[in-house]
Amino acid sequence: MSKRLAELEREHGVALLRRTGRGVEPTAAGEALYRHATSLLSAARQLERTLASHAQHVAPAGR
């Protein structure tokens, strides 16, 4: 995971984490990324529930 975060930081030219001798903490950009990521994941879970609900009422395609 830290490799991917480092790639994102390099790709976008912004620090997402403040690294210290005692660990890491998110920067303002890291906080924004977190908020957007959790929102997207929540929307994806809702989509899965919606599709599952529809799947219960419809025969599978091709049958």
N, CA, C, O and CB atoms as a CASP TS submission, in Angstrom:
PFRMAT TS
TARGET T0000
AUTHOR 0000-0000-0000
METHOD Language model
MODEL 1
PARENT N/A
ATOM      1  N   MET     1       0.823  -1.188   0.000  1.00  0.00           N
ATOM      2  CA  MET     1       0.000   0.000   0.000  1.00  0.00           C
ATOM      3  C   MET     1       0.869   1.255   0.000  1.00  0.00           C
ATOM      4  O   MET     1       0.553   2.213  -0.706  1.00  0.00           O
ATOM      5  CB  MET     1      -0.938  -0.004   1.204  1.00  0.00           C
ATOM      6  N   SER     2       1.933   1.275   0.757  1.00  0.00           N
ATOM      7  CA  SER     2       2.761   2.471   0.812  1.00  0.00           C
ATOM      8  C   SER     2       3.407   2.761  -0.543  1.00  0.00           C
ATOM      9  O   SER     2       3.659   3.917  -0.882  1.00  0.00           O
ATOM     10  CB  SER     2       3.835   2.320   1.888  1.00  0.00           C
ATOM     11  N   LYS     3       3.676   1.699  -1.319  1.00  0.00           N
ATOM     12  CA  LYS     3       4.237   1.907  -2.654  1.00  0.00           C
ATOM     13  C   LYS     3       3.238   2.641  -3.540  1.00  0.00           C
ATOM     14  O   LYS     3       3.609   3.555  -4.277  1.00  0.00           O
ATOM     15  CB  LYS     3       4.632   0.560  -3.293  1.00  0.00           C
ATOM     16  N   ARG     4       1.971   2.240  -3.467  1.00  0.00           N
ATOM     17  CA  ARG     4       0.940   2.896  -4.276  1.00  0.00           C
ATOM     18  C   ARG     4       0.742   4.343  -3.843  1.00  0.00           C
ATOM     19  O   ARG     4       0.569   5.218  -4.691  1.00  0.00           O
ATOM     20  CB  ARG     4      -0.386   2.132  -4.174  1.00  0.00           C
ATOM     21  N   LEU     5       0.764   4.611  -2.541  1.00  0.00           N
ATOM     22  CA  LEU     5       0.643   5.987  -2.065  1.00  0.00           C
ATOM     23  C   LEU     5       1.814   6.836  -2.553  1.00  0.00           C
ATOM     24  O   LEU     5       1.626   7.981  -2.964  1.00  0.00           O
ATOM     25  CB  LEU     5       0.566   6.020  -0.531  1.00  0.00           C
ATOM     26  N   ALA     6       3.009   6.281  -2.506  1.00  0.00           N
ATOM     27  CA  ALA     6       4.181   7.001  -3.001  1.00  0.00           C
ATOM     28  C   ALA     6       4.041   7.291  -4.498  1.00  0.00           C
ATOM     29  O   ALA     6       4.426   8.364  -4.962  1.00  0.00           O
ATOM     30  CB  ALA     6       5.467   6.191  -2.730  1.00  0.00           C
ATOM     31  N   GLU     7       3.488   6.331  -5.254  1.00  0.00           N
ATOM     32  CA  GLU     7       3.251   6.548  -6.683  1.00  0.00           C
ATOM     33  C   GLU     7       2.249   7.673  -6.903  1.00  0.00           C
ATOM     34  O   GLU     7       2.449   8.516  -7.777  1.00  0.00           O
ATOM     35  CB  GLU     7       2.750   5.259  -7.348  1.00  0.00           C
ATOM     36  N   LEU     8       1.174   7.696  -6.119  1.00  0.00           N
ATOM     37  CA  LEU     8       0.176   8.765  -6.225  1.00  0.00           C
ATOM     38  C   LEU     8       0.806  10.123  -5.907  1.00  0.00           C
ATOM     39  O   LEU     8       0.550  11.110  -6.597  1.00  0.00           O
ATOM     40  CB  LEU     8      -1.013   8.493  -5.276  1.00  0.00           C
ATOM     41  N   GLU     9       1.621  10.163  -4.867  1.00  0.00           N
ATOM     42  CA  GLU     9       2.294  11.409  -4.495  1.00  0.00           C
ATOM     43  C   GLU     9       3.188  11.900  -5.641  1.00  0.00           C
ATOM     44  O   GLU     9       3.176  13.082  -5.987  1.00  0.00           O
ATOM     45  CB  GLU     9       3.132  11.208  -3.209  1.00  0.00           C
ATOM     46  N   ARG    10       3.940  11.001  -6.204  1.00  0.00           N
ATOM     47  CA  ARG    10       4.851  11.349  -7.296  1.00  0.00           C
ATOM     48  C   ARG    10       4.062  11.765  -8.539  1.00  0.00           C
ATOM     49  O   ARG    10       4.393  12.755  -9.191  1.00  0.00           O
ATOM     50  CB  ARG    10       5.782  10.159  -7.625  1.00  0.00           C
ATOM     51  N   GLU    11       3.037  11.015  -8.854  1.00  0.00           N
ATOM     52  CA  GLU    11       2.220  11.262 -10.036  1.00  0.00           C
ATOM     53  C   GLU    11       1.541  12.631  -9.993  1.00  0.00           C
ATOM     54  O   GLU    11       1.426  13.311 -11.013  1.00  0.00           O
ATOM     55  CB  GLU    11       1.175  10.174 -10.176  1.00  0.00           C
ATOM     56  N   HIS    12       1.092  13.026  -8.798  1.00  0.00           N
ATOM     57  CA  HIS    12       0.323  14.264  -8.674  1.00  0.00           C
ATOM     58  C   HIS    12       1.113  15.404  -8.040  1.00  0.00           C
ATOM     59  O   HIS    12       0.605  16.517  -7.908  1.00  0.00           O
ATOM     60  CB  HIS    12      -0.915  14.010  -7.867  1.00  0.00           C
ATOM     61  N   GLY    13       2.342  15.129  -7.652  1.00  0.00           N
ATOM     62  CA  GLY    13       3.198  16.171  -7.099  1.00  0.00           C
ATOM     63  C   GLY    13       2.710  16.740  -5.776  1.00  0.00           C
ATOM     64  O   GLY    13       2.867  17.931  -5.507  1.00  0.00           O
ATOM     65  N   VAL    14       2.115  15.877  -4.950  1.00  0.00           N
ATOM     66  CA  VAL    14       1.592  16.333  -3.664  1.00  0.00           C
ATOM     67  C   VAL    14       1.865  15.270  -2.603  1.00  0.00           C
ATOM     68  O   VAL    14       1.779  14.071  -2.872  1.00  0.00           O
ATOM     69  CB  VAL    14       0.069  16.639  -3.760  1.00  0.00           C
ATOM     70  N   ALA    15       2.191  15.721  -1.405  1.00  0.00           N
ATOM     71  CA  ALA    15       2.400  14.786  -0.293  1.00  0.00           C
ATOM     72  C   ALA    15       1.048  14.391   0.285  1.00  0.00           C
ATOM     73  O   ALA    15       0.218  15.251   0.580  1.00  0.00           O
ATOM     74  CB  ALA    15       3.309  15.414   0.812  1.00  0.00           C
ATOM     75  N   LEU    16       0.831  13.102   0.444  1.00  0.00           N
ATOM     76  CA  LEU    16      -0.407  12.608   1.045  1.00  0.00           C
ATOM     77  C   LEU    16      -0.208  12.269   2.516  1.00  0.00           C
ATOM     78  O   LEU    16      -1.148  12.316   3.309  1.00  0.00           O
ATOM     79  CB  LEU    16      -0.913  11.381   0.289  1.00  0.00           C
ATOM     80  N   LEU    17       1.018  11.931   2.867  1.00  0.00           N
ATOM     81  CA  LEU    17       1.350  11.588   4.243  1.00  0.00           C
ATOM     82  C   LEU    17       2.561  12.386   4.705  1.00  0.00           C
ATOM     83  O   LEU    17       3.488  12.647   3.938  1.00  0.00           O
ATOM     84  CB  LEU    17       1.616  10.079   4.378  1.00  0.00           C
ATOM     85  N   ARG    18       2.528  12.765   5.970  1.00  0.00           N
ATOM     86  CA  ARG    18       3.668  13.403   6.616  1.00  0.00           C
ATOM     87  C   ARG    18       4.367  12.299   7.389  1.00  0.00           C
ATOM     88  O   ARG    18       3.809  11.743   8.336  1.00  0.00           O
ATOM     89  CB  ARG    18       3.234  14.612   7.557  1.00  0.00           C
ATOM     90  N   ARG    19       5.579  11.988   6.987  1.00  0.00           N
ATOM     91  CA  ARG    19       6.322  10.896   7.601  1.00  0.00           C
ATOM     92  C   ARG    19       7.251  11.444   8.681  1.00  0.00           C
ATOM     93  O   ARG    19       8.024  12.373   8.447  1.00  0.00           O
ATOM     94  CB  ARG    19       7.125  10.115   6.537  1.00  0.00           C
ATOM     95  N   THR    20       7.157  10.850   9.866  1.00  0.00           N
ATOM     96  CA  THR    20       8.008  11.275  10.973  1.00  0.00           C
ATOM     97  C   THR    20       8.680  10.048  11.575  1.00  0.00           C
ATOM     98  O   THR    20       8.399   8.920  11.170  1.00  0.00           O
ATOM     99  CB  THR    20       7.186  12.044  12.052  1.00  0.00           C
ATOM    100  N   GLY    21       9.545  10.263  12.517  1.00  0.00           N
ATOM    101  CA  GLY    21      10.200   9.159  13.204  1.00  0.00           C
ATOM    102  C   GLY    21       9.229   8.324  14.019  1.00  0.00           C
ATOM    103  O   GLY    21       9.524   7.183  14.374  1.00  0.00           O
ATOM    104  N   ARG    22       8.056   8.903  14.317  1.00  0.00           N
ATOM    105  CA  ARG    22       7.068   8.196  15.135  1.00  0.00           C
ATOM    106  C   ARG    22       5.910   7.653  14.313  1.00  0.00           C
ATOM    107  O   ARG    22       4.930   7.168  14.878  1.00  0.00           O
ATOM    108  CB  ARG    22       6.534   9.113  16.208  1.00  0.00           C
ATOM    109  N   GLY    23       6.004   7.724  12.998  1.00  0.00           N
ATOM    110  CA  GLY    23       4.942   7.177  12.160  1.00  0.00           C
ATOM    111  C   GLY    23       4.553   8.129  11.048  1.00  0.00           C
ATOM    112  O   GLY    23       5.378   8.905  10.567  1.00  0.00           O
ATOM    113  N   VAL    24       3.300   8.069  10.642  1.00  0.00           N
ATOM    114  CA  VAL    24       2.805   8.920   9.560  1.00  0.00           C
ATOM    115  C   VAL    24       1.473   9.535   9.965  1.00  0.00           C
ATOM    116  O   VAL    24       0.741   8.992  10.792  1.00  0.00           O
ATOM    117  CB  VAL    24       2.655   8.114   8.242  1.00  0.00           C
ATOM    118  N   GLU    25       1.180  10.676   9.363  1.00  0.00           N
ATOM    119  CA  GLU    25      -0.130  11.296   9.529  1.00  0.00           C
ATOM    120  C   GLU    25      -0.504  11.924   8.192  1.00  0.00           C
ATOM    121  O   GLU    25       0.373  12.348   7.440  1.00  0.00           O
ATOM    122  CB  GLU    25      -0.128  12.365  10.691  1.00  0.00           C
ATOM    123  N   PRO    26      -1.787  11.986   7.894  1.00  0.00           N
ATOM    124  CA  PRO    26      -2.201  12.514   6.595  1.00  0.00           C
ATOM    125  C   PRO    26      -2.004  14.025   6.507  1.00  0.00           C
ATOM    126  O   PRO    26      -2.161  14.748   7.492  1.00  0.00           O
ATOM    127  CB  PRO    26      -3.659  12.168   6.330  1.00  0.00           C
ATOM    128  N   THR    27      -1.660  14.480   5.318  1.00  0.00           N
ATOM    129  CA  THR    27      -1.628  15.909   5.030  1.00  0.00           C
ATOM    130  C   THR    27      -3.053  16.317   4.668  1.00  0.00           C
ATOM    131  O   THR    27      -3.950  15.475   4.657  1.00  0.00           O
ATOM    132  CB  THR    27      -0.606  16.255   3.868  1.00  0.00           C
ATOM    133  N   ALA    28      -3.269  17.588   4.375  1.00  0.00           N
ATOM    134  CA  ALA    28      -4.600  18.032   3.943  1.00  0.00           C
ATOM    135  C   ALA    28      -5.002  17.291   2.668  1.00  0.00           C
ATOM    136  O   ALA    28      -6.161  16.905   2.515  1.00  0.00           O
ATOM    137  CB  ALA    28      -4.623  19.573   3.707  1.00  0.00           C
ATOM    138  N   ALA    29      -4.055  17.092   1.758  1.00  0.00           N
ATOM    139  CA  ALA    29      -4.346  16.347   0.523  1.00  0.00           C
ATOM    140  C   ALA    29      -4.675  14.891   0.843  1.00  0.00           C
ATOM    141  O   ALA    29      -5.556  14.302   0.216  1.00  0.00           O
ATOM    142  CB  ALA    29      -3.147  16.420  -0.456  1.00  0.00           C
ATOM    143  N   GLY    30      -3.978  14.314   1.806  1.00  0.00           N
ATOM    144  CA  GLY    30      -4.254  12.942   2.222  1.00  0.00           C
ATOM    145  C   GLY    30      -5.643  12.808   2.834  1.00  0.00           C
ATOM    146  O   GLY    30      -6.341  11.824   2.591  1.00  0.00           O
ATOM    147  N   GLU    31      -6.041  13.798   3.627  1.00  0.00           N
ATOM    148  CA  GLU    31      -7.389  13.805   4.199  1.00  0.00           C
ATOM    149  C   GLU    31      -8.435  13.883   3.094  1.00  0.00           C
ATOM    150  O   GLU    31      -9.444  13.181   3.142  1.00  0.00           O
ATOM    151  CB  GLU    31      -7.558  14.983   5.178  1.00  0.00           C
ATOM    152  N   ALA    32      -8.197  14.738   2.094  1.00  0.00           N
ATOM    153  CA  ALA    32      -9.135  14.873   0.974  1.00  0.00           C
ATOM    154  C   ALA    32      -9.239  13.562   0.207  1.00  0.00           C
ATOM    155  O   ALA    32     -10.337  13.134  -0.150  1.00  0.00           O
ATOM    156  CB  ALA    32      -8.697  16.009   0.027  1.00  0.00           C
ATOM    157  N   LEU    33      -8.101  12.925  -0.047  1.00  0.00           N
ATOM    158  CA  LEU    33      -8.101  11.625  -0.730  1.00  0.00           C
ATOM    159  C   LEU    33      -8.917  10.616   0.062  1.00  0.00           C
ATOM    160  O   LEU    33      -9.710   9.869  -0.511  1.00  0.00           O
ATOM    161  CB  LEU    33      -6.657  11.108  -0.929  1.00  0.00           C
ATOM    162  N   TYR    34      -8.728  10.589   1.365  1.00  0.00           N
ATOM    163  CA  TYR    34      -9.458   9.656   2.222  1.00  0.00           C
ATOM    164  C   TYR    34     -10.966   9.896   2.125  1.00  0.00           C
ATOM    165  O   TYR    34     -11.737   8.949   1.967  1.00  0.00           O
ATOM    166  CB  TYR    34      -8.990   9.791   3.683  1.00  0.00           C
ATOM    167  N   ARG    35     -11.381  11.153   2.219  1.00  0.00           N
ATOM    168  CA  ARG    35     -12.820  11.460   2.144  1.00  0.00           C
ATOM    169  C   ARG    35     -13.402  11.012   0.812  1.00  0.00           C
ATOM    170  O   ARG    35     -14.473  10.408   0.773  1.00  0.00           O
ATOM    171  CB  ARG    35     -13.064  12.968   2.342  1.00  0.00           C
ATOM    172  N   HIS    36     -12.703  11.306  -0.280  1.00  0.00           N
ATOM    173  CA  HIS    36     -13.203  10.910  -1.600  1.00  0.00           C
ATOM    174  C   HIS    36     -13.216   9.393  -1.760  1.00  0.00           C
ATOM    175  O   HIS    36     -14.167   8.833  -2.306  1.00  0.00           O
ATOM    176  CB  HIS    36     -12.351  11.542  -2.703  1.00  0.00           C
ATOM    177  N   ALA    37     -12.175   8.732  -1.289  1.00  0.00           N
ATOM    178  CA  ALA    37     -12.089   7.274  -1.416  1.00  0.00           C
ATOM    179  C   ALA    37     -13.204   6.594  -0.627  1.00  0.00           C
ATOM    180  O   ALA    37     -13.825   5.656  -1.127  1.00  0.00           O
ATOM    181  CB  ALA    37     -10.717   6.770  -0.932  1.00  0.00           C
ATOM    182  N   THR    38     -13.469   7.049   0.594  1.00  0.00           N
ATOM    183  CA  THR    38     -14.528   6.424   1.382  1.00  0.00           C
ATOM    184  C   THR    38     -15.893   6.676   0.747  1.00  0.00           C
ATOM    185  O   THR    38     -16.774   5.818   0.801  1.00  0.00           O
ATOM    186  CB  THR    38     -14.507   6.952   2.825  1.00  0.00           C
ATOM    187  N   SER    39     -16.067   7.849   0.147  1.00  0.00           N
ATOM    188  CA  SER    39     -17.322   8.145  -0.549  1.00  0.00           C
ATOM    189  C   SER    39     -17.507   7.220  -1.754  1.00  0.00           C
ATOM    190  O   SER    39     -18.597   6.692  -1.975  1.00  0.00           O
ATOM    191  CB  SER    39     -17.351   9.619  -1.000  1.00  0.00           C
ATOM    192  N   LEU    40     -16.448   7.029  -2.525  1.00  0.00           N
ATOM    193  CA  LEU    40     -16.517   6.145  -3.687  1.00  0.00           C
ATOM    194  C   LEU    40     -16.787   4.695  -3.275  1.00  0.00           C
ATOM    195  O   LEU    40     -17.581   4.005  -3.914  1.00  0.00           O
ATOM    196  CB  LEU    40     -15.215   6.228  -4.489  1.00  0.00           C
ATOM    197  N   LEU    41     -16.133   4.241  -2.220  1.00  0.00           N
ATOM    198  CA  LEU    41     -16.348   2.875  -1.752  1.00  0.00           C
ATOM    199  C   LEU    41     -17.775   2.682  -1.247  1.00  0.00           C
ATOM    200  O   LEU    41     -18.382   1.633  -1.467  1.00  0.00           O
ATOM    201  CB  LEU    41     -15.348   2.530  -0.648  1.00  0.00           C
ATOM    202  N   SER    42     -18.300   3.684  -0.578  1.00  0.00           N
ATOM    203  CA  SER    42     -19.679   3.621  -0.109  1.00  0.00           C
ATOM    204  C   SER    42     -20.639   3.550  -1.294  1.00  0.00           C
ATOM    205  O   SER    42     -21.586   2.763  -1.279  1.00  0.00           O
ATOM    206  CB  SER    42     -20.007   4.838   0.777  1.00  0.00           C
ATOM    207  N   ALA    43     -20.404   4.356  -2.305  1.00  0.00           N
ATOM    208  CA  ALA    43     -21.250   4.336  -3.505  1.00  0.00           C
ATOM    209  C   ALA    43     -21.152   2.984  -4.203  1.00  0.00           C
ATOM    210  O   ALA    43     -22.160   2.478  -4.698  1.00  0.00           O
ATOM    211  CB  ALA    43     -20.845   5.468  -4.477  1.00  0.00           C
ATOM    212  N   ALA    44     -19.972   2.392  -4.253  1.00  0.00           N
ATOM    213  CA  ALA    44     -19.803   1.077  -4.887  1.00  0.00           C
ATOM    214  C   ALA    44     -20.577   0.007  -4.119  1.00  0.00           C
ATOM    215  O   ALA    44     -21.199  -0.864  -4.728  1.00  0.00           O
ATOM    216  CB  ALA    44     -18.304   0.698  -4.963  1.00  0.00           C
ATOM    217  N   ARG    45     -20.544   0.067  -2.779  1.00  0.00           N
ATOM    218  CA  ARG    45     -21.302  -0.900  -1.969  1.00  0.00           C
ATOM    219  C   ARG    45     -22.801  -0.732  -2.196  1.00  0.00           C
ATOM    220  O   ARG    45     -23.537  -1.715  -2.280  1.00  0.00           O
ATOM    221  CB  ARG    45     -20.969  -0.732  -0.467  1.00  0.00           C
ATOM    222  N   GLN    46     -23.250   0.520  -2.293  1.00  0.00           N
ATOM    223  CA  GLN    46     -24.669   0.768  -2.545  1.00  0.00           C
ATOM    224  C   GLN    46     -25.072   0.231  -3.915  1.00  0.00           C
ATOM    225  O   GLN    46     -26.146  -0.354  -4.059  1.00  0.00           O
ATOM    226  CB  GLN    46     -24.981   2.273  -2.449  1.00  0.00           C
ATOM    227  N   LEU    47     -24.224   0.424  -4.919  1.00  0.00           N
ATOM    228  CA  LEU    47     -24.490  -0.106  -6.253  1.00  0.00           C
ATOM    229  C   LEU    47     -24.599  -1.625  -6.221  1.00  0.00           C
ATOM    230  O   LEU    47     -25.492  -2.197  -6.846  1.00  0.00           O
ATOM    231  CB  LEU    47     -23.392   0.324  -7.230  1.00  0.00           C
ATOM    232  N   GLU    48     -23.694  -2.284  -5.494  1.00  0.00           N
ATOM    233  CA  GLU    48     -23.754  -3.737  -5.382  1.00  0.00           C
ATOM    234  C   GLU    48     -25.067  -4.186  -4.753  1.00  0.00           C
ATOM    235  O   GLU    48     -25.671  -5.157  -5.208  1.00  0.00           O
ATOM    236  CB  GLU    48     -22.573  -4.255  -4.563  1.00  0.00           C
ATOM    237  N   ARG    49     -25.517  -3.485  -3.704  1.00  0.00           N
ATOM    238  CA  ARG    49     -26.795  -3.837  -3.065  1.00  0.00           C
ATOM    239  C   ARG    49     -27.956  -3.626  -4.030  1.00  0.00           C
ATOM    240  O   ARG    49     -28.878  -4.440  -4.088  1.00  0.00           O
ATOM    241  CB  ARG    49     -27.012  -3.001  -1.785  1.00  0.00           C
ATOM    242  N   THR    50     -27.909  -2.542  -4.779  1.00  0.00           N
ATOM    243  CA  THR    50     -28.982  -2.259  -5.743  1.00  0.00           C
ATOM    244  C   THR    50     -29.035  -3.327  -6.820  1.00  0.00           C
ATOM    245  O   THR    50     -30.111  -3.827  -7.149  1.00  0.00           O
ATOM    246  CB  THR    50     -28.786  -0.877  -6.385  1.00  0.00           C
ATOM    247  N   LEU    51     -27.881  -3.680  -7.371  1.00  0.00           N
ATOM    248  CA  LEU    51     -27.844  -4.704  -8.413  1.00  0.00           C
ATOM    249  C   LEU    51     -28.291  -6.058  -7.866  1.00  0.00           C
ATOM    250  O   LEU    51     -28.997  -6.800  -8.549  1.00  0.00           O
ATOM    251  CB  LEU    51     -26.435  -4.814  -9.005  1.00  0.00           C
ATOM    252  N   ALA    52     -27.890  -6.377  -6.656  1.00  0.00           N
ATOM    253  CA  ALA    52     -28.295  -7.648  -6.040  1.00  0.00           C
ATOM    254  C   ALA    52     -29.805  -7.680  -5.862  1.00  0.00           C
ATOM    255  O   ALA    52     -30.432  -8.719  -6.066  1.00  0.00           O
ATOM    256  CB  ALA    52     -27.589  -7.853  -4.675  1.00  0.00           C
ATOM    257  N   SER    53     -30.383  -6.570  -5.490  1.00  0.00           N
ATOM    258  CA  SER    53     -31.829  -6.491  -5.321  1.00  0.00           C
ATOM    259  C   SER    53     -32.544  -6.747  -6.649  1.00  0.00           C
ATOM    260  O   SER    53     -33.548  -7.458  -6.694  1.00  0.00           O
ATOM    261  CB  SER    53     -32.228  -5.117  -4.757  1.00  0.00           C
ATOM    262  N   HIS    54     -32.024  -6.168  -7.718  1.00  0.00           N
ATOM    263  CA  HIS    54     -32.618  -6.379  -9.036  1.00  0.00           C
ATOM    264  C   HIS    54     -32.412  -7.820  -9.508  1.00  0.00           C
ATOM    265  O   HIS    54     -33.285  -8.390 -10.163  1.00  0.00           O
ATOM    266  CB  HIS    54     -32.019  -5.397 -10.053  1.00  0.00           C
ATOM    267  N   ALA    55     -31.278  -8.399  -9.183  1.00  0.00           N
ATOM    268  CA  ALA    55     -30.958  -9.757  -9.623  1.00  0.00           C
ATOM    269  C   ALA    55     -31.924 -10.774  -9.010  1.00  0.00           C
ATOM    270  O   ALA    55     -32.166 -11.828  -9.598  1.00  0.00           O
ATOM    271  CB  ALA    55     -29.507 -10.112  -9.252  1.00  0.00           C
ATOM    272  N   GLN    56     -32.463 -10.473  -7.859  1.00  0.00           N
ATOM    273  CA  GLN    56     -33.402 -11.391  -7.206  1.00  0.00           C
ATOM    274  C   GLN    56     -34.730 -11.461  -7.963  1.00  0.00           C
ATOM    275  O   GLN    56     -35.484 -12.424  -7.816  1.00  0.00           O
ATOM    276  CB  GLN    56     -33.649 -10.954  -5.755  1.00  0.00           C
ATOM    277  N   HIS    57     -35.010 -10.438  -8.770  1.00  0.00           N
ATOM    278  CA  HIS    57     -36.301 -10.365  -9.448  1.00  0.00           C
ATOM    279  C   HIS    57     -36.242 -10.673 -10.931  1.00  0.00           C
ATOM    280  O   HIS    57     -37.268 -10.652 -11.611  1.00  0.00           O
ATOM    281  CB  HIS    57     -36.879  -9.017  -9.262  1.00  0.00           C
ATOM    282  N   VAL    58     -35.050 -10.961 -11.439  1.00  0.00           N
ATOM    283  CA  VAL    58     -34.878 -11.159 -12.885  1.00  0.00           C
ATOM    284  C   VAL    58     -34.135 -12.461 -13.146  1.00  0.00           C
ATOM    285  O   VAL    58     -33.193 -12.803 -12.431  1.00  0.00           O
ATOM    286  CB  VAL    58     -34.115  -9.968 -13.520  1.00  0.00           C
ATOM    287  N   ALA    59     -34.563 -13.179 -14.169  1.00  0.00           N
ATOM    288  CA  ALA    59     -33.839 -14.398 -14.568  1.00  0.00           C
ATOM    289  C   ALA    59     -32.500 -13.990 -15.166  1.00  0.00           C
ATOM    290  O   ALA    59     -32.421 -12.948 -15.817  1.00  0.00           O
ATOM    291  CB  ALA    59     -34.671 -15.251 -15.595  1.00  0.00           C
ATOM    292  N   PRO    60     -31.443 -14.775 -14.969  1.00  0.00           N
ATOM    293  CA  PRO    60     -30.132 -14.454 -15.543  1.00  0.00           C
ATOM    294  C   PRO    60     -30.217 -14.292 -17.059  1.00  0.00           C
ATOM    295  O   PRO    60     -31.032 -14.944 -17.711  1.00  0.00           O
ATOM    296  CB  PRO    60     -29.113 -15.544 -15.189  1.00  0.00           C
ATOM    297  N   ALA    61     -29.387 -13.438 -17.609  1.00  0.00           N
ATOM    298  CA  ALA    61     -29.351 -13.198 -19.047  1.00  0.00           C
ATOM    299  C   ALA    61     -28.982 -14.482 -19.783  1.00  0.00           C
ATOM    300  O   ALA    61     -28.200 -15.289 -19.283  1.00  0.00           O
ATOM    301  CB  ALA    61     -28.350 -12.075 -19.387  1.00  0.00           C
ATOM    302  N   GLY    62     -29.546 -14.665 -20.968  1.00  0.00           N
ATOM    303  CA  GLY    62     -29.198 -15.815 -21.782  1.00  0.00           C
ATOM    304  C   GLY    62     -30.041 -17.053 -21.490  1.00  0.00           C
ATOM    305  O   GLY    62     -29.792 -18.115 -22.060  1.00  0.00           O
ATOM    306  N   ARG    63     -31.010 -16.934 -20.631  1.00  0.00           N
ATOM    307  CA  ARG    63     -31.844 -18.105 -20.289  1.00  0.00           C
ATOM    308  C   ARG    63     -33.250 -17.890 -20.755  1.00  0.00           C
ATOM    309  O   ARG    63     -34.104 -18.756 -20.563  1.00  0.00           O
ATOM    310  CB  ARG    63     -31.832 -18.379 -18.778  1.00  0.00           C
TER
END
